[in-house]
Amino acid sequence: MFRATIDKMAAKKNQSIILTETNSKISLQHDYLAAASAEEKNAMALWKLGSMYEKGIGVFTDHVNAYMWYFIAEHKGNVQAGVDRERITNKMTPTQIDKAQVTARRCLPADVKPNIFLKT
């Protein structure tokens, strides 16, 4: 039943969702809804994706992706994302930070030049 619900949600977005045995049903539904909201540029959902990557919730721990999502969420107005981005910077190399910033810039509109693009 849960799989059918997810399939219907994915069909609406023309996306496929890969289910793994290690994720709980509630976590999968939450992950999907967070990703869907992030597509709608919801700053809280963007921050949540960063948190998931930082903590390894439903995904492998990945500080580069966590930084990227925090970076974008901060740009969209989530203050906590800025705090978390600063904190995770201490766990990353300069090369990782550069990679995360370059990736984040690609996700933002070309005409936007936020002041958070400066290296920390």
Buried (B, 14 or more C-beta within 10 A) or exposed (E): EEEEEBEEBBEEEEEEBEEEEEBEEEEBBBBBEBBBBBEEEBBBBBBBBBBBBBEEBBBEEBBBBBBBBBBBBBBBEBEBBBEBBEEBBEEBEEEBBEBBBEBBBEEBEEEEEBEBBEEE
